[in-house]
Amino acid sequence: MTRCIEHNHTLNQLAAAYVKLVLAIGHHEPLYVDAYYGPAEWRAETQAQGLSLDTLAEHSADLVSRLEQARHGLPCQSLRERHHFLSKQLASVAVYLKRSMGLRLSFDVESQALYDTTAPRHSLSEFHEALVRLDNLLPGEGSLTKRFDAYRSRFIVPADKVPEVFTAAVEQARLLTKRHIALPDGELFRVEFVKDKIWTAYNWYQGDYTSLIQLNQDHPLHLERALELASHEGYPGHHVFNLLQERELVRALGWWEYAIYPLYSPISFLSEGSANFGLTLLMSREERLSFEQQVLMPMAGIEGDLLHYHQVMEAYKALANLDTLVCKQLIDGEITAEAAARLLVDYALYTPEKAAQRVRFYLANRSYVINYHHGEASVGEYVTRKARDSAQAWKAFAALLARPRAASEIIR
């Protein structure tokens, strides 16, 4: 026990140095620190120091060396796991610093360095079958993109109904999540409606079991997106992901490394993947259809064949990995931004406005896109391996959120 305490004290010191390093990078790259609810004096300290990227790179290399020395002789499995998490995160931080200083990386090299994995390779020919199925499902004449947009427009939630519909979706997701995961008293999040963003929605975790969720109003909210966003940003997605770590690791164990979230780092693979996968656990297909038809559609004043609409959207989801393919080609210089937008219109059936928004996301976030679909598939496969029934699936999922694993620990 004494040796565990001694080694934990050493890791506490290294964790504090890691947190301060990430905070210092955040002063240069504001989007890098996605969430922080650690000691306020650490943020003030790094702000006052104003260290250059060159100096931070030196600090990073020194911290990597110190962490490697601390690896030997760790007497407890929990400390070995803690050390492994810090090592993965810190290795990513070191590469991110080099990239910020001008290092050019290919899409795959960057994703491996930052997120501990590379996405499966894809080609445009893989998506032809999905496009043919959509062509057969969609009514009307003209281009597939225009027909898809016209068909989906029947299921747009009116702007004045969005708050009510989204709130209902959130409350249902929260209710169902609480049946499987004990949430702390007082947990909550508030919603803001914003515009002119490169994303559709965003969870800003605030600490104290609270989140700010922003919904971008640049594009309309389609019916099926209400539950998808409620589960992704809220329950059992990002909000639950963060609050479980705050409760189980930060408050219970004093592991401050979990009180900071560097966006471009290995933890994002699990964060986005689990948030995408959450709705699959939350509701069966039949339960989702029932809730949307009986609650959300009347609330939104939408009428239509919901079963057929979901058949269309399920066919459309087969195009999901096109996101990674187009972004990879753009980042690797194989296509221009204009060509990327055209591919999204022609193959992903985006409107030109939405395609332009997505290309801006690619350019800003680069290989981050692998965390969504590759992450979802990987988390789903991991949970399925661990579970024989729904109860075991929820147990495996909750354990994964409360004690995050890197991609290389999840993917078989």
TIRO-636744 format. One line per field, with one value per residue (C-alpha): residue number from 0; residue in three letters; x, y, z. Coordinates in steps of 0.001 Angstrom, whole numbers, plus 500000, padded with zeros to 6 digits. Example, Ala and Ser with C-alpha at 12.3 -4.5 7.8 and 13.67 -1.06 7.14 Angstrom:
k: (0	1);
r: (Ala	Ser);
u: (512300	513670);
v: (495500	498940);
w: (507800	507140);
END
This chain:
k: (0	1	2	3	4	5	6	7	8	9	10	11	12	13	14	15	16	17	18	19	20	21	22	23	24	25	26	27	28	29	30	31	32	33	34	35	36	37	38	39	40	41	42	43	44	45	46	47	48	49	50	51	52	53	54	55	56	57	58	59	60	61	62	63	64	65	66	67	68	69	70	71	72	73	74	75	76	77	78	79	80	81	82	83	84	85	86	87	88	89	90	91	92	93	94	95	96	97	98	99	100	101	102	103	104	105	106	107	108	109	110	111	112	113	114	115	116	117	118	119	120	121	122	123	124	125	126	127	128	129	130	131	132	133	134	135	136	137	138	139	140	141	142	143	144	145	146	147	148	149	150	151	152	153	154	155	156	157	158	159	160	161	162	163	164	165	166	167	168	169	170	171	172	173	174	175	176	177	178	179	180	181	182	183	184	185	186	187	188	189	190	191	192	193	194	195	196	197	198	199	200	201	202	203	204	205	206	207	208	209	210	211	212	213	214	215	216	217	218	219	220	221	222	223	224	225	226	227	228	229	230	231	232	233	234	235	236	237	238	239	240	241	242	243	244	245	246	247	248	249	250	251	252	253	254	255	256	257	258	259	260	261	262	263	264	265	266	267	268	269	270	271	272	273	274	275	276	277	278	279	280	281	282	283	284	285	286	287	288	289	290	291	292	293	294	295	296	297	298	299	300	301	302	303	304	305	306	307	308	309	310	311	312	313	314	315	316	317	318	319	320	321	322	323	324	325	326	327	328	329	330	331	332	333	334	335	336	337	338	339	340	341	342	343	344	345	346	347	348	349	350	351	352	353	354	355	356	357	358	359	360	361	362	363	364	365	366	367	368	369	370	371	372	373	374	375	376	377	378	379	380	381	382	383	384	385	386	387	388	389	390	391	392	393	394	395	396	397	398	399	400	401	402	403	404	405	406	407	408	409	410	411);
r: (Met	Thr	Arg	Cys	Ile	Glu	His	Asn	His	Thr	Leu	Asn	Gln	Leu	Ala	Ala	Ala	Tyr	Val	Lys	Leu	Val	Leu	Ala	Ile	Gly	His	His	Glu	Pro	Leu	Tyr	Val	Asp	Ala	Tyr	Tyr	Gly	Pro	Ala	Glu	Trp	Arg	Ala	Glu	Thr	Gln	Ala	Gln	Gly	Leu	Ser	Leu	Asp	Thr	Leu	Ala	Glu	His	Ser	Ala	Asp	Leu	Val	Ser	Arg	Leu	Glu	Gln	Ala	Arg	His	Gly	Leu	Pro	Cys	Gln	Ser	Leu	Arg	Glu	Arg	His	His	Phe	Leu	Ser	Lys	Gln	Leu	Ala	Ser	Val	Ala	Val	Tyr	Leu	Lys	Arg	Ser	Met	Gly	Leu	Arg	Leu	Ser	Phe	Asp	Val	Glu	Ser	Gln	Ala	Leu	Tyr	Asp	Thr	Thr	Ala	Pro	Arg	His	Ser	Leu	Ser	Glu	Phe	His	Glu	Ala	Leu	Val	Arg	Leu	Asp	Asn	Leu	Leu	Pro	Gly	Glu	Gly	Ser	Leu	Thr	Lys	Arg	Phe	Asp	Ala	Tyr	Arg	Ser	Arg	Phe	Ile	Val	Pro	Ala	Asp	Lys	Val	Pro	Glu	Val	Phe	Thr	Ala	Ala	Val	Glu	Gln	Ala	Arg	Leu	Leu	Thr	Lys	Arg	His	Ile	Ala	Leu	Pro	Asp	Gly	Glu	Leu	Phe	Arg	Val	Glu	Phe	Val	Lys	Asp	Lys	Ile	Trp	Thr	Ala	Tyr	Asn	Trp	Tyr	Gln	Gly	Asp	Tyr	Thr	Ser	Leu	Ile	Gln	Leu	Asn	Gln	Asp	His	Pro	Leu	His	Leu	Glu	Arg	Ala	Leu	Glu	Leu	Ala	Ser	His	Glu	Gly	Tyr	Pro	Gly	His	His	Val	Phe	Asn	Leu	Leu	Gln	Glu	Arg	Glu	Leu	Val	Arg	Ala	Leu	Gly	Trp	Trp	Glu	Tyr	Ala	Ile	Tyr	Pro	Leu	Tyr	Ser	Pro	Ile	Ser	Phe	Leu	Ser	Glu	Gly	Ser	Ala	Asn	Phe	Gly	Leu	Thr	Leu	Leu	Met	Ser	Arg	Glu	Glu	Arg	Leu	Ser	Phe	Glu	Gln	Gln	Val	Leu	Met	Pro	Met	Ala	Gly	Ile	Glu	Gly	Asp	Leu	Leu	His	Tyr	His	Gln	Val	Met	Glu	Ala	Tyr	Lys	Ala	Leu	Ala	Asn	Leu	Asp	Thr	Leu	Val	Cys	Lys	Gln	Leu	Ile	Asp	Gly	Glu	Ile	Thr	Ala	Glu	Ala	Ala	Ala	Arg	Leu	Leu	Val	Asp	Tyr	Ala	Leu	Tyr	Thr	Pro	Glu	Lys	Ala	Ala	Gln	Arg	Val	Arg	Phe	Tyr	Leu	Ala	Asn	Arg	Ser	Tyr	Val	Ile	Asn	Tyr	His	His	Gly	Glu	Ala	Ser	Val	Gly	Glu	Tyr	Val	Thr	Arg	Lys	Ala	Arg	Asp	Ser	Ala	Gln	Ala	Trp	Lys	Ala	Phe	Ala	Ala	Leu	Leu	Ala	Arg	Pro	Arg	Ala	Ala	Ser	Glu	Ile	Ile	Arg);
u: (500000	502844	504485	501177	500824	504405	504015	500629	502234	504801	502049	500123	503116	503457	499712	499842	502709	500709	497639	499680	501341	497966	496695	499762	499219	495626	496812	498366	495638	492282	490362	492826	491418	487882	487134	488927	487614	490812	492431	491927	495423	496958	495260	496366	499923	500249	498650	501139	504141	503269	505715	506566	505784	509514	509750	506612	508101	511141	508869	506935	510086	511229	507846	507825	511213	510083	506916	508882	511123	508035	506762	509132	508014	504440	502960	499228	497200	495227	498450	499755	496509	496808	500375	499305	496609	499040	501634	499170	497872	501315	502699	499824	500477	504101	503092	500412	503041	505301	502385	501592	505218	504955	505461	503472	501834	499761	496219	497051	500293	498548	495564	497849	499941	497034	494289	496182	494600	494064	490727	490045	490680	487756	487160	484315	483236	482221	479363	477678	475440	474111	473431	471536	469421	468665	467786	465222	463791	463468	460475	460575	462828	466072	469425	469686	470990	467967	465511	467107	466997	463372	462325	464090	462528	459192	460730	462232	461299	459926	462347	459898	459407	463096	463520	460460	461346	464999	464094	461676	464372	466880	464471	463706	467404	468108	465253	466439	470095	469253	467778	471282	473746	473466	473854	474921	472369	472273	473702	472271	472971	471596	471081	472053	471111	473941	474852	477879	479638	481417	479680	476032	476140	478758	479003	481109	481572	481727	482588	480344	478373	477098	477357	476556	475203	475083	472928	473895	470923	472686	470885	467449	466932	465553	463334	465753	468526	466678	467341	470739	471956	470291	472069	475376	475783	473877	472745	474587	477037	479448	477687	477655	481169	482574	480572	481460	485154	484687	482951	484988	488480	488816	486729	487111	490806	492221	493487	493544	494603	490956	489846	491278	490275	492739	490517	493108	494201	493465	490549	488518	488344	486384	484484	483079	482775	480800	478604	477735	477096	474984	471648	472008	472119	469469	466641	465771	464680	461061	461285	462823	460157	457435	458811	459323	455892	453918	455784	458116	456099	452900	454999	456695	453528	455162	453192	454547	455586	458146	459029	459924	461853	463978	464578	465925	468084	469427	470440	472005	474077	475905	477586	479024	482608	482643	483289	486678	487565	486900	488672	491711	491988	491698	494283	496705	496453	494845	491845	491039	488499	486170	486493	485854	482632	481530	482124	479994	477195	477390	478054	477062	474014	474842	473386	476102	475829	476231	479100	480941	480433	481777	484858	485587	485333	487820	490338	490041	490032	491812	492063	489682	486872	488054	486754	483098	482399	485553	485110	481436	482170	485076	483139	480206	482419	484119	480819	479432	482477	482010	478266	475825	472762	471588	472442	476019	476292	475339	477788	480642	479703	479522	482856	484433	483179	484213	487726	488606	490677	492753	491868	494617	493083	489615	490259	490960);
v: (500000	502403	501844	502539	505827	506833	506075	507777	510915	510859	510462	513311	515584	514481	514856	518439	519195	517631	519741	522937	522052	521579	524846	526661	525297	526473	530055	529732	527519	528428	525484	522969	522994	521749	521621	522437	522406	521959	524455	528024	528969	526572	528421	531787	530472	529356	532558	534672	532677	533149	530475	530194	527101	526345	526374	524274	521719	521480	521044	518365	516389	516614	515466	512514	511465	511832	509885	507072	506851	506620	503619	501151	499307	500585	498217	498620	497864	501082	503110	501252	502139	505728	505893	504404	507064	509877	508428	508218	511723	513249	511614	513209	516597	516448	515836	518527	521015	520082	520461	523874	524822	523923	520162	518836	515456	513259	512456	508914	509821	512648	510523	507802	510335	512326	509700	506409	504898	505228	504814	501976	502915	503677	504471	506216	502971	501590	504075	503363	500637	502995	505667	503176	502143	505775	506384	503582	504826	508518	509866	512522	513323	515181	514820	512545	515413	517606	514757	513844	517454	517863	514639	515483	518951	517294	516302	519643	520818	524385	526874	527962	524320	523391	524234	522203	519230	519147	519456	516526	514444	515327	514443	511075	510333	511318	509163	506092	506642	506873	503381	502054	504633	506313	510031	512459	514706	518180	517222	519365	521214	524304	524880	527894	528525	529974	530682	530912	527759	524974	522312	521302	521071	521276	520279	522573	520732	523189	520957	520449	517962	520704	521291	524034	522588	524854	524087	525746	527284	527807	524762	523307	520576	517420	515205	512296	514652	515605	512255	511881	515215	514749	511426	512532	515818	514810	511342	508996	511022	513841	515133	511710	510912	513961	513824	510171	510997	514002	511844	508644	509930	513603	513834	510268	509757	513260	512442	515958	514855	513990	517537	518794	517724	518483	518183	516853	513891	510156	510661	512200	508838	507388	510608	510935	507212	506555	509610	508361	504826	505869	506048	502414	501404	503863	502771	499951	500901	500271	502342	505229	505158	505045	508034	510126	509277	509660	512556	514495	514549	515954	518411	519623	519498	517058	514465	511740	508113	507880	504244	505047	508118	505980	503489	506375	507640	504156	503847	507289	506274	503803	506903	507919	506901	509194	511908	510413	509740	513300	514856	512601	513502	517194	517161	515077	517578	515150	517434	521114	522547	523165	519549	518329	520342	518918	515363	516061	517360	514544	511605	512673	514527	517724	521042	523401	525479	522475	521145	524454	524330	520778	521664	524460	521850	519606	522411	523441	519965	517788	514113	514635	513293	509684	509850	509880	506895	504855	505599	504591	501289	500524	501304	499244	496256	496571	496697	493777	491652	492379	491714	488854	490980	494585	494853	493736	496093	499047	497919	497688	501031	502832	501333	502568	506114	506182	504852	505820	503545	504571	503367	500738	499212	499036	497934	494246);
w: (500000	500885	497500	495755	497617	496800	493102	493018	494459	491634	489038	490671	490102	486495	485943	487240	484829	481976	482776	482912	479609	477907	479415	478125	474611	474875	475272	471793	470285	471925	470423	471866	475400	475002	478742	481989	485530	487513	489907	488711	489875	487341	484506	485944	486349	482751	481505	483469	482248	478573	477431	473719	471663	471496	475288	475596	473193	475492	478512	476636	475814	479437	480703	478286	479698	483313	482637	481013	484087	486307	484327	485968	489057	489299	491907	491213	488096	488527	488520	485473	483690	484865	483563	480223	479791	480591	478214	475307	475927	476354	473206	471308	472925	471801	468177	468292	469441	466522	464118	465584	464932	461250	460966	457984	458453	456175	457239	458370	460142	461968	463014	464373	466282	467692	468109	468398	465281	461555	459835	457383	453764	451464	447792	446011	444366	447768	448012	444660	446097	448792	446186	444016	447006	447782	444144	444371	447660	446826	444911	442186	439274	438827	440570	443573	445703	444942	445455	448770	449973	448850	450565	453837	453838	454740	458070	459099	462590	462327	463852	466556	467579	467822	471548	472539	470328	471358	475052	474735	473054	475779	478580	476998	476504	480107	481438	479540	480457	484171	484023	483386	484751	488152	487519	490267	491907	490396	487022	484239	481050	479395	475689	473602	469985	467914	464288	462013	463272	461405	463501	464046	467848	470592	474244	476422	479711	482607	485576	488620	486478	484161	480412	477950	474716	471709	468662	465408	463614	460265	458896	459749	462331	460762	462888	463330	464406	467613	469291	467621	468978	472372	472851	471301	473156	476285	477388	477283	475172	475944	479055	480712	479430	481188	484405	485030	484803	487064	489667	489421	488628	489523	492681	493949	493141	492655	489143	487718	484235	483610	484480	481202	477728	474921	471860	469429	471543	471966	474365	471521	469757	472648	473316	469790	469167	472345	471755	468262	469520	472509	470695	469602	473266	474302	472003	469686	466182	467117	470310	468435	465741	468378	470312	467214	465836	469048	470659	468378	465148	466733	468714	465526	463421	461000	459037	456774	456439	459252	458560	454962	456089	458400	455603	453544	456410	457169	453527	453773	456798	454558	453104	456481	455771	452753	455332	456159	452517	451331	454305	453817	450147	450973	453767	451702	448842	446416	445851	446322	448740	445794	444634	448202	448329	444963	446190	449253	447046	444495	446829	450360	448971	450892	449876	448558	451735	454014	451898	452234	456006	456178	454155	456632	459383	457562	457146	460794	462364	459800	460814	463767	461550	462073	465639	464558	462316	462950	466644	466612	464875	467213	470403	469125	468402	471807	473727	471706	472553	476253	476439	476062	476716	477057	480756	480144	477175	479358	482039	479537	478000	481368	482455	479244	479862	483513	482823	479232	477009	474033	470550	470511	473664	472139	468583	468052);
END
